[in-house]
Amino acid sequence: MNRAWRIFRGFLIVWGLITFIGFLVIAGVTLYQVGPGNRPSSKTASKHDVRFVLNWCNLGDERIVEVVHSYASARSFTGDHLDGHAIRISQVDPAELTFDEGRGGGGWYRGDALSGTAKQAVDFAESWLGSSEMPWFPNIGEIRSSNMFIHVWSVDMAGTRPNAAQIIFVRPADKMVYYFDAKL
């Protein structure tokens, strides 16, 4: 009887530890999802916060005049999100927004001349545009026009379909840069 009691007591201790660890995991995930650091924000970012956008596409952050709009959604546990910025810059010449044939392609695409992965990335972005979170972002008609230049920084694929993209849009006519970052 004494041996059976020790086995049963050991089982209860192990079961209690497993239950406690499960509780901690569930509490952690819940706090992450509803915690104060994981809320959507429409607070306008600073010039310092968005300088990476112009540096990624080799325009240089010294051109930033002001950040007009920003949006950063809450993050899901798997990292799903939607972020965007509208940045006014001091100058941009359409001649510097060129496709780079010399390095095997890449660089800038004109909105009405998209192909390949760049087209797939913009198609992915289309499903997010026009949302109530970023009403200031250009619509797909504006993006697919000859007035918009597109630099695809990153595209993550699930099979043959994008499930995340970071795209920079430049409209030289009004010296605006738009940054799109989403993960599904």
DORO-959837 format. One record per atom (N, C-alpha, C): atom name; x negated, y, z negated; residue number from 0. Coordinates in Angstrom, 1 decimal. Example, Ala and Ser with C-alpha at 12.3 -4.5 7.8 and 13.67 -1.06 7.14 Angstrom:
  atom       X       Y       Z  seq
     N   -13.2    -5.7    -7.8    0
    CA   -12.3    -4.5    -7.8    0
     C   -13.2    -3.3    -7.8    0
     N   -12.8    -2.2    -7.1    1
    CA   -13.7    -1.1    -7.1    1
     C   -12.9     0.0    -7.9    1
% end
This chain:
  atom       X       Y       Z  seq
     N    -0.8    -1.2     0.0    0
    CA     0.0     0.0     0.0    0
     C    -0.9     1.3     0.0    0
     N    -1.9     1.2    -0.8    1
    CA    -2.8     2.4    -0.8    1
     C    -3.5     2.7     0.5    1
     N    -3.9     1.6     1.3    2
    CA    -4.5     1.8     2.6    2
     C    -3.5     2.4     3.6    2
     N    -2.2     1.9     3.5    3
    CA    -1.2     2.5     4.4    3
     C    -0.9     4.0     4.1    3
     N    -1.0     4.3     2.8    4
    CA    -0.7     5.7     2.5    4
     C    -1.9     6.6     3.0    4
     N    -3.1     6.1     2.9    5
    CA    -4.3     6.9     3.4    5
     C    -4.2     7.1     5.0    5
     N    -3.8     6.1     5.7    6
    CA    -3.6     6.1     7.1    6
     C    -2.5     7.1     7.5    6
     N    -1.4     7.0     6.8    7
    CA    -0.2     7.9     7.0    7
     C    -0.6     9.4     6.7    7
     N    -1.4     9.6     5.6    8
    CA    -1.8    10.9     5.2    8
     C    -2.8    11.5     6.2    8
     N    -3.7    10.7     6.7    9
    CA    -4.6    11.1     7.8    9
     C    -3.8    11.5     9.1    9
     N    -2.8    10.7     9.4   10
    CA    -2.0    11.0    10.6   10
     C    -1.3    12.4    10.3   10
     N    -0.7    12.6     9.2   11
    CA    -0.1    13.9     8.9   11
     C    -1.0    15.1     9.0   11
     N    -2.3    14.9     8.5   12
    CA    -3.3    16.0     8.6   12
     C    -3.6    16.3    10.0   12
     N    -3.8    15.3    10.8   13
    CA    -4.1    15.5    12.3   13
     C    -3.0    16.1    12.9   13
     N    -1.8    15.6    12.7   14
    CA    -0.6    16.2    13.3   14
     C    -0.4    17.7    12.9   14
     N    -0.7    18.0    11.6   15
    CA    -0.6    19.4    11.2   15
     C    -1.6    20.3    11.9   15
     N    -2.8    19.8    12.1   16
    CA    -3.8    20.6    12.8   16
     C    -3.4    20.8    14.3   16
     N    -2.9    19.8    14.9   17
    CA    -2.5    19.9    16.3   17
     C    -1.4    20.9    16.4   17
     N    -0.4    20.8    15.5   18
    CA     0.7    21.8    15.5   18
     C     0.2    23.2    15.2   18
     N    -0.7    23.4    14.3   19
    CA    -1.2    24.7    14.0   19
     C    -2.0    25.3    15.2   19
     N    -2.8    24.5    15.9   20
    CA    -3.5    25.0    17.0   20
     C    -2.5    25.3    18.1   20
     N    -1.5    24.5    18.3   21
    CA    -0.4    24.8    19.3   21
     C     0.3    26.1    19.0   21
     N     0.6    26.3    17.7   22
    CA     1.2    27.6    17.3   22
     C     0.3    28.8    17.6   22
     N    -1.0    28.7    17.3   23
    CA    -1.9    29.8    17.6   23
     C    -2.0    30.1    19.1   23
     N    -2.0    29.0    19.9   24
    CA    -2.0    29.2    21.4   24
     C    -0.8    30.0    21.9   24
     N     0.4    29.5    21.4   25
    CA     1.7    30.1    21.8   25
     C     1.7    31.5    21.3   25
     N     1.3    31.8    20.1   26
    CA     1.3    33.1    19.5   26
     C     0.4    34.1    20.3   26
     N    -0.8    33.5    20.7   27
    CA    -1.8    34.3    21.4   27
     C    -1.2    34.7    22.8   27
     N    -0.6    33.8    23.5   28
    CA     0.0    34.0    24.8   28
     C     1.1    35.0    24.7   28
     N     1.9    34.9    23.7   29
    CA     3.0    35.8    23.5   29
     C     2.5    37.2    23.2   29
     N     1.6    37.3    22.3   30
    CA     1.0    38.6    22.0   30
     C     0.3    39.3    23.2   30
     N    -0.3    38.5    24.0   31
    CA    -0.9    39.0    25.3   31
     C     0.1    39.6    26.2   31
     N     1.2    38.8    26.3   32
    CA     2.3    39.3    27.3   32
     C     3.0    40.5    26.8   32
     N     3.3    40.6    25.5   33
    CA     4.1    41.7    25.0   33
     C     3.3    42.7    24.2   33
     N     2.0    42.5    24.1   34
    CA     1.1    43.4    23.3   34
     C     1.0    44.8    23.8   34
     N     0.5    45.7    23.0   35
    CA     0.4    47.1    23.4   35
     C    -0.5    47.4    24.5   35
     N    -1.5    46.5    24.8   36
    CA    -2.5    46.8    25.8   36
     C    -2.1    46.2    27.2   36
     N    -0.9    45.7    27.3   37
    CA    -0.5    45.1    28.5   37
     C     0.9    45.6    29.0   37
     N     0.9    46.9    29.2   38
    CA     2.1    47.6    29.6   38
     C     1.8    48.3    31.0   38
     N     2.8    48.4    31.8   39
    CA     2.6    49.1    33.1   39
     C     2.3    50.6    32.8   39
     N     1.5    51.2    33.6   40
    CA     1.2    52.6    33.4   40
     C     1.2    53.4    34.7   40
     N     1.9    54.6    34.6   41
    CA     1.9    55.5    35.7   41
     C     1.1    56.7    35.4   41
     N     0.4    56.6    34.3   42
    CA    -0.5    57.7    33.9   42
     C    -1.6    57.9    35.0   42
     N    -1.7    59.1    35.5   43
    CA    -2.7    59.4    36.5   43
     C    -4.1    59.1    36.1   43
     N    -4.8    58.4    36.8   44
    CA    -6.2    58.0    36.5   44
     C    -7.1    59.2    36.7   44
     N    -8.3    59.2    36.1   45
    CA    -9.2    60.3    36.3   45
     C   -10.1    60.0    37.6   45
     N   -10.8    61.1    38.0   46
    CA   -11.7    60.9    39.2   46
     C   -12.7    59.8    38.9   46
     N   -13.2    59.8    37.6   47
    CA   -14.2    58.8    37.2   47
     C   -13.6    57.4    37.4   47
     N   -12.3    57.2    37.1   48
    CA   -11.7    55.9    37.1   48
     C   -11.5    55.3    38.5   48
     N   -11.4    56.2    39.5   49
    CA   -11.2    55.8    40.9   49
     C   -12.4    55.9    41.8   49
     N   -13.5    56.3    41.3   50
    CA   -14.6    56.5    42.2   50
     C   -15.1    55.3    43.0   50
     N   -14.8    54.1    42.4   51
    CA   -15.2    52.9    43.1   51
     C   -14.5    52.7    44.4   51
     N   -13.3    53.3    44.6   52
    CA   -12.5    53.2    45.8   52
     C   -13.3    53.8    47.0   52
     N   -13.8    55.0    46.8   53
    CA   -14.6    55.7    47.9   53
     C   -16.0    55.1    48.0   53
     N   -16.5    54.6    46.9   54
    CA   -17.9    54.0    47.0   54
     C   -17.8    52.6    47.8   54
     N   -16.8    51.9    47.5   55
    CA   -16.6    50.6    48.2   55
     C   -16.6    50.7    49.7   55
     N   -15.9    51.8    50.2   56
    CA   -15.8    51.9    51.7   56
     C   -16.9    52.9    52.2   56
     N   -17.9    53.2    51.4   57
    CA   -19.0    54.0    51.8   57
     C   -18.7    55.5    52.2   57
     N   -17.6    56.0    51.6   58
    CA   -17.3    57.4    51.8   58
     C   -17.9    58.3    50.8   58
     N   -18.2    57.7    49.6   59
    CA   -18.9    58.5    48.5   59
     C   -17.9    59.2    47.6   59
     N   -18.1    59.0    46.3   60
    CA   -17.1    59.6    45.3   60
     C   -17.2    61.1    45.2   60
     N   -18.2    61.7    45.7   61
    CA   -18.4    63.2    45.6   61
     C   -17.3    63.9    46.4   61
     N   -16.5    63.2    47.2   62
    CA   -15.4    63.8    48.0   62
     C   -14.1    63.9    47.3   62
     N   -14.0    63.3    46.1   63
    CA   -12.8    63.3    45.4   63
     C   -12.4    64.7    44.9   63
     N   -11.3    65.1    45.3   64
    CA   -10.7    66.4    44.8   64
     C    -9.9    66.2    43.6   64
     N    -8.9    65.3    43.7   65
    CA    -8.0    65.0    42.6   65
     C    -7.3    63.6    42.8   65
     N    -6.9    63.0    41.7   66
    CA    -6.1    61.8    41.8   66
     C    -4.7    62.2    41.7   66
     N    -3.9    62.0    42.8   67
    CA    -2.6    62.6    42.8   67
     C    -1.6    61.6    42.1   67
     N    -1.7    60.3    42.3   68
    CA    -0.8    59.3    41.7   68
     C    -1.6    58.1    41.3   68
     N    -1.1    57.4    40.3   69
    CA    -1.7    56.1    39.9   69
     C    -0.6    55.2    39.4   69
     N    -0.8    53.9    39.5   70
    CA     0.0    53.0    38.9   70
     C    -0.8    51.7    38.6   70
     N    -0.6    51.2    37.4   71
    CA    -1.2    49.9    37.0   71
     C    -0.2    49.1    36.3   71
     N     0.2    48.0    36.9   72
    CA     1.2    47.1    36.3   72
     C     0.6    46.3    35.1   72
     N     1.5    45.7    34.4   73
    CA     1.1    44.8    33.3   73
     C     0.5    43.6    34.0   73
     N    -0.4    42.9    33.3   74
    CA    -1.0    41.7    33.8   74
     C    -0.3    40.5    33.3   74
     N     0.0    39.5    34.1   75
    CA     0.5    38.2    33.6   75
     C    -0.7    37.4    33.1   75
     N    -0.4    36.3    32.5   76
    CA    -1.4    35.5    31.9   76
     C    -2.4    35.0    33.0   76
     N    -1.9    34.8    34.2   77
    CA    -2.7    34.3    35.3   77
     C    -3.3    35.5    36.1   77
     N    -3.1    36.7    35.7   78
    CA    -3.7    37.9    36.4   78
     C    -2.9    38.5    37.4   78
     N    -1.6    38.1    37.7   79
    CA    -0.8    38.7    38.7   79
     C    -0.6    40.2    38.3   79
     N    -0.7    41.1    39.3   80
    CA    -0.6    42.5    39.1   80
     C    -0.4    43.3    40.4   80
     N     0.0    44.5    40.2   81
    CA     0.1    45.5    41.3   81
     C    -0.5    46.8    40.8   81
     N    -1.6    47.3    41.5   82
    CA    -2.2    48.6    41.1   82
     C    -2.3    49.4    42.4   82
     N    -2.3    50.7    42.2   83
    CA    -2.5    51.6    43.3   83
     C    -2.9    53.0    42.9   83
     N    -3.5    53.7    43.8   84
    CA    -3.9    55.1    43.6   84
     C    -3.7    55.9    44.8   84
     N    -3.4    57.2    44.7   85
    CA    -3.4    58.1    45.8   85
     C    -4.4    59.2    45.4   85
     N    -5.4    59.4    46.3   86
    CA    -6.6    60.2    46.0   86
     C    -6.7    61.3    47.1   86
     N    -6.7    62.5    46.7   87
    CA    -7.0    63.6    47.7   87
     C    -8.5    63.8    47.7   87
     N    -9.1    63.9    49.0   88
    CA   -10.5    64.1    49.1   88
     C   -10.8    65.4    49.9   88
     N   -12.0    65.8    49.8   89
    CA   -12.4    67.1    50.4   89
     C   -12.5    67.1    51.9   89
     N   -13.0    66.0    52.5   90
    CA   -13.1    65.9    53.9   90
     C   -13.3    64.5    54.3   90
     N   -12.8    64.2    55.6   91
    CA   -13.0    62.9    56.2   91
     C   -12.9    63.1    57.7   91
     N   -13.8    62.6    58.4   92
    CA   -13.8    62.7    59.9   92
     C   -13.4    61.3    60.4   92
     N   -12.4    61.2    61.3   93
    CA   -12.1    59.9    61.8   93
     C   -13.2    59.2    62.5   93
     N   -14.2    60.0    63.0   94
    CA   -15.4    59.4    63.6   94
     C   -16.2    58.5    62.7   94
     N   -16.1    58.8    61.4   95
    CA   -16.9    58.0    60.4   95
     C   -16.1    56.7    60.0   95
     N   -14.9    56.6    60.4   96
    CA   -14.1    55.5    60.0   96
     C   -14.1    54.5    61.2   96
     N   -15.2    53.8    61.4   97
    CA   -15.4    52.9    62.5   97
     C   -15.5    51.5    62.1   97
     N   -15.1    50.6    63.1   98
    CA   -15.3    49.2    63.0   98
     C   -16.8    48.9    63.2   98
     N   -17.3    48.0    62.4   99
    CA   -18.8    47.8    62.4   99
     C   -19.1    46.5    63.2   99
     N   -19.2    46.6    64.5  100
    CA   -19.6    45.5    65.3  100
     C   -21.0    44.9    65.1  100
     N   -21.9    45.8    64.7  101
    CA   -23.3    45.5    64.5  101
     C   -23.5    44.5    63.4  101
     N   -22.6    44.4    62.4  102
    CA   -22.8    43.5    61.3  102
     C   -21.8    42.4    61.3  102
     N   -21.4    42.0    62.5  103
    CA   -20.5    40.9    62.6  103
     C   -19.0    41.3    62.4  103
     N   -18.7    42.5    62.4  104
    CA   -17.3    43.0    62.2  104
     C   -17.1    43.5    60.8  104
     N   -16.0    44.0    60.6  105
    CA   -15.6    44.6    59.3  105
     C   -15.6    46.1    59.4  105
     N   -15.4    46.7    58.2  106
    CA   -15.4    48.1    58.2  106
     C   -13.9    48.6    58.4  106
     N   -13.8    49.6    59.2  107
    CA   -12.5    50.3    59.3  107
     C   -11.7    49.8    60.5  107
     N   -10.4    49.6    60.3  108
    CA    -9.5    49.3    61.4  108
     C    -8.5    50.4    61.5  108
     N    -8.1    50.7    62.7  109
    CA    -7.0    51.7    62.9  109
     C    -5.7    50.9    62.6  109
     N    -4.7    51.6    62.0  110
    CA    -3.5    50.9    61.6  110
     C    -2.7    50.2    62.7  110
     N    -2.8    50.7    63.9  111
    CA    -2.1    50.1    65.0  111
     C    -3.0    49.1    65.8  111
     N    -4.2    48.8    65.3  112
    CA    -5.1    47.9    66.0  112
     C    -5.6    46.8    65.0  112
     N    -4.7    46.3    64.1  113
    CA    -5.1    45.3    63.2  113
     C    -5.2    43.9    63.8  113
     N    -6.1    43.1    63.3  114
    CA    -6.2    41.7    63.8  114
     C    -6.8    40.9    62.7  114
     N    -6.6    39.6    62.8  115
    CA    -7.2    38.6    62.0  115
     C    -6.8    38.8    60.5  115
     N    -7.9    38.7    59.6  116
    CA    -7.6    38.7    58.2  116
     C    -7.1    40.1    57.8  116
     N    -7.6    41.1    58.4  117
    CA    -7.1    42.5    58.1  117
     C    -5.6    42.6    58.3  117
     N    -5.1    42.0    59.4  118
    CA    -3.6    42.0    59.6  118
     C    -2.9    41.2    58.6  118
     N    -3.5    40.0    58.2  119
    CA    -2.9    39.2    57.2  119
     C    -2.8    39.9    55.8  119
     N    -3.9    40.7    55.5  120
    CA    -3.9    41.4    54.3  120
     C    -2.9    42.5    54.2  120
     N    -2.7    43.2    55.3  121
    CA    -1.7    44.3    55.4  121
     C    -0.3    43.6    55.4  121
     N    -0.1    42.5    56.0  122
    CA     1.2    41.8    55.9  122
     C     1.5    41.4    54.4  122
     N     0.4    41.0    53.7  123
    CA     0.6    40.7    52.3  123
     C     1.0    41.9    51.5  123
     N     0.3    43.1    51.8  124
    CA     0.6    44.3    51.1  124
     C     2.1    44.8    51.4  124
     N     2.5    44.5    52.6  125
    CA     3.9    45.0    53.0  125
     C     5.0    44.5    52.1  125
     N     4.8    43.3    51.5  126
    CA     5.8    42.8    50.6  126
     C     5.9    43.6    49.3  126
     N     4.8    44.3    49.0  127
    CA     4.8    45.0    47.7  127
     C     5.2    46.5    48.0  127
     N     5.0    47.0    49.2  128
    CA     5.2    48.4    49.4  128
     C     6.7    48.8    49.4  128
     N     7.0    50.0    49.1  129
    CA     8.4    50.4    49.0  129
     C     9.0    50.1    47.6  129
     N     8.1    49.6    46.7  130
    CA     8.6    49.2    45.4  130
     C     8.9    50.5    44.6  130
     N     9.7    50.4    43.6  131
    CA    10.0    51.5    42.7  131
     C     8.8    51.9    41.9  131
     N     7.8    51.1    41.8  132
    CA     6.6    51.4    41.0  132
     C     5.7    52.4    41.7  132
     N     5.7    52.3    43.0  133
    CA     4.8    53.2    43.8  133
     C     5.5    53.8    45.0  133
     N     6.5    54.7    44.7  134
    CA     7.3    55.3    45.8  134
     C     6.5    56.3    46.6  134
     N     5.4    56.7    46.1  135
    CA     4.5    57.7    46.8  135
     C     3.5    57.0    47.8  135
     N     3.5    55.7    47.8  136
    CA     2.6    55.0    48.7  136
     C     3.1    55.0    50.1  136
     N     2.3    55.1    51.1  137
    CA     2.8    55.1    52.5  137
     C     3.6    53.9    52.8  137
     N     4.6    54.0    53.6  138
    CA     5.4    52.8    54.0  138
     C     4.7    52.1    55.1  138
     N     5.2    50.9    55.5  139
    CA     4.5    50.1    56.4  139
     C     4.4    50.7    57.8  139
     N     5.4    51.5    58.2  140
    CA     5.4    52.2    59.5  140
     C     4.3    53.2    59.5  140
     N     4.0    53.9    58.5  141
    CA     2.9    54.9    58.4  141
     C     1.6    54.1    58.5  141
     N     1.5    53.0    57.8  142
    CA     0.3    52.2    57.7  142
     C    -0.1    51.6    59.1  142
     N     0.9    51.2    59.8  143
    CA     0.6    50.5    61.1  143
     C     0.6    51.6    62.2  143
     N     0.3    52.8    61.9  144
    CA     0.2    53.9    63.0  144
     C    -1.2    54.2    63.3  144
     N    -1.4    54.9    64.3  145
    CA    -2.8    55.3    64.7  145
     C    -3.3    56.4    63.8  145
     N    -2.5    56.9    62.9  146
    CA    -2.9    58.0    61.9  146
     C    -3.6    57.4    60.7  146
     N    -3.5    56.1    60.5  147
    CA    -4.0    55.5    59.3  147
     C    -5.2    54.6    59.6  147
     N    -6.2    54.6    58.8  148
    CA    -7.4    53.8    58.9  148
     C    -7.4    52.9    57.7  148
     N    -7.8    51.6    57.9  149
    CA    -7.7    50.6    56.9  149
     C    -9.0    49.9    56.7  149
     N    -9.4    49.8    55.4  150
    CA   -10.7    49.1    55.0  150
     C   -10.3    48.0    54.1  150
     N   -10.4    46.7    54.5  151
    CA   -10.1    45.6    53.6  151
     C   -11.3    45.3    52.8  151
     N   -11.2    45.5    51.5  152
    CA   -12.3    45.2    50.6  152
     C   -12.4    43.7    50.2  152
     N   -11.2    43.1    49.9  153
    CA   -11.2    41.8    49.4  153
     C    -9.8    41.1    49.7  153
     N    -9.9    39.9    50.2  154
    CA    -8.7    39.1    50.4  154
     C    -8.9    37.7    49.8  154
     N    -8.1    37.2    48.9  155
    CA    -8.1    35.9    48.4  155
     C    -7.0    35.1    49.1  155
     N    -7.4    33.9    49.6  156
    CA    -6.5    33.1    50.4  156
     C    -6.1    31.8    49.6  156
     N    -4.8    31.4    49.7  157
    CA    -4.4    30.1    49.2  157
     C    -4.0    29.4    50.5  157
     N    -4.9    28.5    50.9  158
    CA    -4.7    27.9    52.2  158
     C    -5.0    28.9    53.3  158
     N    -3.9    29.2    54.1  159
    CA    -4.1    30.2    55.2  159
     C    -3.3    31.5    54.9  159
     N    -2.8    31.6    53.7  160
    CA    -2.0    32.8    53.3  160
     C    -2.7    33.6    52.2  160
     N    -2.7    34.9    52.3  161
    CA    -3.3    35.7    51.2  161
     C    -2.5    35.6    49.9  161
     N    -3.1    35.6    48.8  162
    CA    -2.4    35.6    47.5  162
     C    -3.0    36.8    46.7  162
     N    -3.9    37.5    47.2  163
    CA    -4.5    38.7    46.5  163
     C    -5.2    39.5    47.6  163
     N    -5.1    40.9    47.4  164
    CA    -5.8    41.7    48.3  164
     C    -6.2    43.1    47.7  164
     N    -7.3    43.6    48.1  165
    CA    -7.7    45.0    47.7  165
     C    -8.0    45.7    49.0  165
     N    -7.2    46.7    49.3  166
    CA    -7.2    47.4    50.6  166
     C    -7.3    48.9    50.3  166
     N    -8.1    49.6    51.1  167
    CA    -8.2    51.0    51.1  167
     C    -7.6    51.6    52.4  167
     N    -6.7    52.6    52.3  168
    CA    -6.1    53.2    53.4  168
     C    -6.5    54.7    53.4  168
     N    -6.9    55.2    54.6  169
    CA    -7.3    56.6    54.7  169
     C    -6.4    57.3    55.8  169
     N    -5.8    58.4    55.4  170
    CA    -5.1    59.2    56.4  170
     C    -5.8    60.5    56.5  170
     N    -6.7    60.6    57.6  171
    CA    -7.5    61.8    57.7  171
     C    -6.7    63.1    57.9  171
     N    -5.5    63.1    58.5  172
    CA    -4.7    64.3    58.7  172
     C    -4.5    65.1    57.5  172
     N    -4.2    64.5    56.3  173
    CA    -4.0    65.2    55.1  173
     C    -5.0    64.9    54.0  173
     N    -6.2    64.2    54.4  174
    CA    -7.3    63.9    53.6  174
     C    -6.9    63.1    52.3  174
     N    -6.1    62.1    52.6  175
    CA    -5.6    61.2    51.5  175
     C    -6.2    59.8    51.6  175
     N    -6.5    59.3    50.5  176
    CA    -7.0    57.9    50.4  176
     C    -6.0    57.2    49.5  176
     N    -5.6    56.0    49.9  177
    CA    -4.7    55.2    49.1  177
     C    -5.3    53.8    48.8  177
     N    -5.3    53.4    47.6  178
    CA    -5.9    52.1    47.2  178
     C    -4.7    51.2    46.8  178
     N    -4.8    50.0    47.3  179
    CA    -3.8    49.0    47.0  179
     C    -4.5    47.7    46.4  179
     N    -4.1    47.2    45.3  180
    CA    -4.7    46.0    44.7  180
     C    -3.5    45.2    44.1  180
     N    -3.3    44.0    44.6  181
    CA    -2.3    43.1    44.1  181
     C    -2.7    41.7    44.1  181
     N    -2.2    40.9    43.2  182
    CA    -2.4    39.5    43.1  182
     C    -1.1    38.8    42.8  182
     N    -0.8    37.8    43.5  183
    CA     0.5    37.1    43.4  183
     C     0.3    35.8    42.7  183
% end
